């Protein structure tokens, strides 16, 4: 049964397999919950590191080392702004167990979004390549990188986050355009039919994780009709690939839909992905009022027509429009209360195009799941990343330089069950742990 979160109700990832050591060093007895976030009673949010430039996705090694991939496009020494180590893979280690990283070291790479640990390697997006470094738990230096995927398409949605599972590498290849129009993002421009972008973009591709020097043509399209799945994760309990998709923009600006409708549509879709699935972009989008996929205006839709969309795979759940899901994680730890042990955390980067409503998102939500379906409504788990001034921006990218504002981006689970959250606006890494009632 499809579940839709009411838009006014209060309210993913790179997966790796590794052996958890028998014991980890104990945390300090007193931990300062100074993170400035709003979390449920009993939880503690603390700042692990800040001023890192633009940390995107994150993983945690078996010894507790935190590894983030920082985007070179904003912040950090390499971009000429900020004081962080710039783009690339950054190691954070808390040697005295006070909750704060006292070792901050750049390991390598030029920077990007994706990062993973697996098969004895540290994997990362390096601009429009995917590389891997030989890595063992505890390493503070890495050697030269092997390039596994090279010269991936540039332009449009080109985050190139990925999941490594054994000998397979699943790669998000985002679309080049908003809705596959003849003239991208232009009023009344019809959609290309069939959309030729789908031949090499807007889907998930699978590659041989052990083969070097591959190009996009060496992979196999695993699923299609996915505009951009920056939040791509392996659902360990179900042994499946899942994703959150960034929905399309400009229903009002380009097609005359009402501003209120545009603010809530399309819903941000949670997808259960199996080999050969088709999810509908650009022909379809998820209408939050109709609670189903409907035909896009570029292809003759009016917000109600279904037509070819009836044959596309529906989402498991839909969040409000334009929240920009950037990470997804299926919780498998035991530190958090039992209610969190069967569900998914979704990290939302926040909106820029929900006018006349205030911009929204900028949070981490939790969705209970059972047997591949939503087992209730999503609710906010962590909030307080953005100030009211930040949220109030209208019809413009609400990204002021003020360090009072943060845009959550990545999430990872530590061996002890705590969560790490990254912020790519102010360069902060948070740790959220459960301290008890």
N, C-alpha and C positions, 0 to 999 in steps of 0.2 A: 504493500500500500504506500502510495506516495504521500509524504508529509511536507507541509508548507509552513514555514514559520511566519506568523502574522507580523507585518512590517513594523508595527508599533509596540510589539512586546519587548519587555526588558530582556535583555539578553546578557599536513600535513604535512613533502619531506623526502628526505633522502634516507633510505633504510640500509642498514648493514647488519651482518650477522657476525657476532664475535663471542668468545667465551668469557663469562664474567668471572673474575678472580674470586677465590674463596672468601677473601675479606678485603675490605677497603679501609684506609686510615679513617679513624673516627673524626667527625666534624667537631669543631670547638664547641664547648658546652654552651657558650653564649654567642648567639648570632644576631647581629643588628639587622632588623627588618626595615631598611632605609631606602627601599626601592622606589617609593613614591607611587606605587600602583595600588589599585583597589582590587583586592582578592577576597575570596570567601573567608569566613571566620575559621581560624585554625591554620591558615596558610601564611607563609612569610615570603615576601618579595624583596630581594636584595640586589644591588648593583654589583656585578662581578668585575666589569671593566667598562670604561667609557672612552670617548674621543678616539674611536677606532676607525674613523672614516665612514664607510658604508658597509658594515657587515650584513651579509644576506643570509644564506643558509648555514646550518651548524650541525656538527656531530660531536658526540662525547666518547672518548676512548675508555677502555675498561678500567684504567687507573684514575679516571676523573678528569684527564686533560680535555679541554674544550678547544675545538678546531672550527674556525669560521672562515668562509670565503668572502672577502670584501670586494665589492664592486668598485672599479677604478673611476667610475663616472661621477662620483660625488664624494668629496671629503678625503682626508688623509694627505700625507706628505706628497705623494706622487701627483696628486691633482692640483697641488698648490694651495689647498685650503685645509684647515684643520691641522691637528697635530698627531694624528694616528699614523700607523705604519703604511697606509696606502693600500692599493688593491693587491689582492693575492691571499694566500692561505695564512692565517694568523693562529699561533698557538697561545692559549691562555692556561696558566697553571697556578693553582693556589697552593703554595708550598707550606705555609704556616697554618692552613685550615681555618682562616678567619672569615672565609667567604669571599674574599677579594683576590683577584689575580695579581700576584706580584711578579710573575714572569710573563711578559708579553713579547712574542718573537715572531717575526715574519719568516715563514718556511720557504715560500717560493710561489711562482706563478704571477701572472699579470692581473688576475682578478676576474670575477664573474659572479655567478649565483650558486651553481650546484656544488655539492661536496658530499663525499661518502667514504666510509671505511669498509673494506672487504677484501678477501682473498690475499691478505698480506700487503695491501696497497692503500694509499691515501689517494682518492680520486677527486678531481676538481674541474670545474669549468674554467678555462683560461681564454677569456674573450670568446671567440667563436670556435674554440677547440675544446675537447675533453681530454685531459691528461691524467696520468697516474704516477705517483712516486712510490718507490719501495718504502714500506713503513712498518715499524714494530712499535708496540705500545711503549710509551716512555721516550721515544725519539724526540730530540730537540733540533735535529738537523735532518734534511733529506737531500738525496742526490739529484741527478738530472732526471727530468721527467720523460716518460714515454708518451707519445701522442697517440691516443686510441682513435679519436675522431678529429678530423681536420677540415678546415675551411667550410664550416657549417654556414648556411645562408645568413646574410646580414640584412638589416633593415626590418622594420615592423616589430613584431614581438619575437625577440631573440634572446630570451633568458637562458635557455638550454640547461635547465635542471634535469636531473636523471635519477634513476634507481638502479643499483647493481644487485643482481640476484644470481649467485653462482657464476655460470658462464654467460649470462645474459645481461645486457645493459639496455634499459628502457629509457628513451630520451623524449622529452617534450619538445616538439618542433612547433612553435607558435605561428599564427597566421601572419602574413605580410600586411594585411589590410584589416579594416574594421568589419566589413561585411561583404567582401569580394565584389565591390561595385566596379563598374567600368571606369569611373573616376572616384577614387577613394575619398570617402567622407564629404562628398559633394551633394547638395540638395537635389533630390529627385533623380539621381543617377541610378539606373537599373543595375541589378546584379548580373555578373557574368554567369551564363547558364549553358553547360555545366561549369562549375567553378574550377578552373584549371589549377588553382592554388593547392587543391586537395591532393594533387599528384605528388607533391613533395613537402607540403606544410600542413598546419592545422590538424595535427594528430600526434599519435605516439608511435615512434619507430623503435624496433628492437635490433640490437647489434650483438656481435660476438665480443664479449668483454675481454677476450684474450688476444684479439687480433689488432695489431698496430696499423696506423696509417689509413684507416677507413674514411670514406666519404659518405655523404648522405645516401648516394645510390647503392652503397654496399649493404644498407640496412633493409629491413622488411617493415612495411607499414602494419602495425599491430592493431590500431584503432584510428578512426577518422571522425571528422566533424567536431573537433575540439578546438575552439578558437585559440586558447592559450591556457595551459595547465601548469602554471608556476608551482602550484601545490600538487605535487605528485608523490605518492607514498605507497609502500607495500603494507597491506593489511595482514599482519602476521597471523592473527587468530583465524582469519578466513583463507589465508594463503593466496591472496589476490592483489592485483594492482588497482588502486583507487586514485581519484584526483578531484580537485576542485577546479572548475573552469571560470576564467574571467569572461563575463558576458559582454555583448556588443554595446556600443554607445549610440547616441544621437538620434533616437527615435523622434524626439521633438524637433531638434534643430534641422534635420534633413527631411523629415516626413510629416511634420505637422501634428504629431501626437501631442496630447496635453502635457504640460510640465509636470503635473502630479503623477501622471502615468509614467512618464519618462523617468522620474525619480525612483520609482520602484521596479522598473523593468529594464532588461530582463532579470529574473532572479539569478543569483549566483548558485550554480549547480554542483551538487556532490555526485560524482559518477563512480559507479562500480564498473570496472573495465575488464572485459574479456576479449580474447583474440577474435578479431573480425567485427567488433562492435562499431556502429555508426550513430553519432549523437546529434547530427542535424545542422551544425554550422556549415555554411552561412544561410542555408535555406530556412532555418527555424530558430526560434528563441523561446525561452520558457516564460510564459505570461503568468505573473503572480496572481492575478485575479481569476483567470480561467483555470489555473493550476494544471496547465499542460503545455506541451510544445505547440506553438502556432507558427503560421507562415510569416516570414519576414517581409516587410514592405518592398524590399528590393526585388522580391519574387511574386508580387501581387497580393501580399497579405494585408490585413486590415486590423490586426490584433485579435481576431476571432477565427479566421479561416485556419483549418488544419491541413487538409489535402495531403501532400507528400510527407508531412511531419508525423502522420500516424504510424509510419513504418520505422521511425527513428527511435532509439532507445531513450527512455525517460530517465531523469535523475532520481536518485534515492531521496533527495531532500533539496529544498531551495531556500537560500537565505535572501535577504533584501538586496535590491539592485545596487551595483556599483561599489560594493564594499571592498572589492579587490582581494580575493583570497590568495595569499602567497605561500602558505605552508599548511601541511596536514600531518597529523600524527595519531596513530592508534595506540592508546595507552596500554602497556603490558606490565607495568610495575605494580608493587604492592604497598608502596609508601602512602599513596593517597587513599582516602576512604573507598569502600567497596563500590559506591555509586559511580566512581570514575574508571573502574576497571573493565568496563565493557562499553567503549565508546571512542569518539574521535575528538581531538582538539583541532580547531581551525584558526589560523592566524590571519587576520584581516589587516591589510595595509591602509585602508581607508579610501574614501571617495574624493572625487573632484567635480562631479557632475550630477548632483542630486538637487540642484536648485529647482523650485524655490524653497525646498526644505534645506535644513542645515546639512553640511557634509557629515558623513557618519562612517561607521566601521571602526578603525583605529582600536582594535580590541582582539582578545583571544576568546573564542566561544567554545563551548563543549556541547556535543551532541551525543546523547545515549543511543546505542545501537544494539540490536539483537537479531542474529541470523540474517545479516545483510540488509536490514531495514531499520529505519529510525524507530526508537522505542520511546519517543516523547519529543517535546520541543527543545530546540537548542536554547542555551542560556549563556550569559556572559560569565566567563571565568576570570579574566583579568582585564581591567579597564584603567583609565587614567593616563593613557599614553599622550593624549592630545588635550589641550586646554579648550575652553569654550570659544575663545577667540579663534583658535585654529579651526575648530569645527564649523565656525560660522562663515567661513569663506564661501563666496558664491561664484560659480561658473569660472573658476580659475584654479590652477594647481595650488592647493593650500599648503605650501612648503616654505614657510618663513625660516630664516636662519636661526631664529631663537632656539636655544637649547632647552627651553621649557617644553618643547614639543618633540614627540617621538612617533615613529611609524613602525609598528611591529612587523617583522618580516619572516623570520625563521624560527623553528622550534626543534628541540631534540630532547630525548629522554636520557638521563644519566643512569649508570648502573644501580644507584641507590633509589631510583624512582623519582627523583626531582626532575623538573623541567627547566631547560634553558631557552630563553627567548631573545632574539636579536632585534635591534632597531637600526635601520639604515639611514635615518635622518640625522640623529644626533650621535650615532656611533656607540650605542650602549648595548651591553649584554646583561640580561637579568637572570637570576636563578630563583625559581619558585619552588618552595618545599612545604611539606606539611608538618606543623609543629604540634598538632593535637588540639583538642578542644580546650 
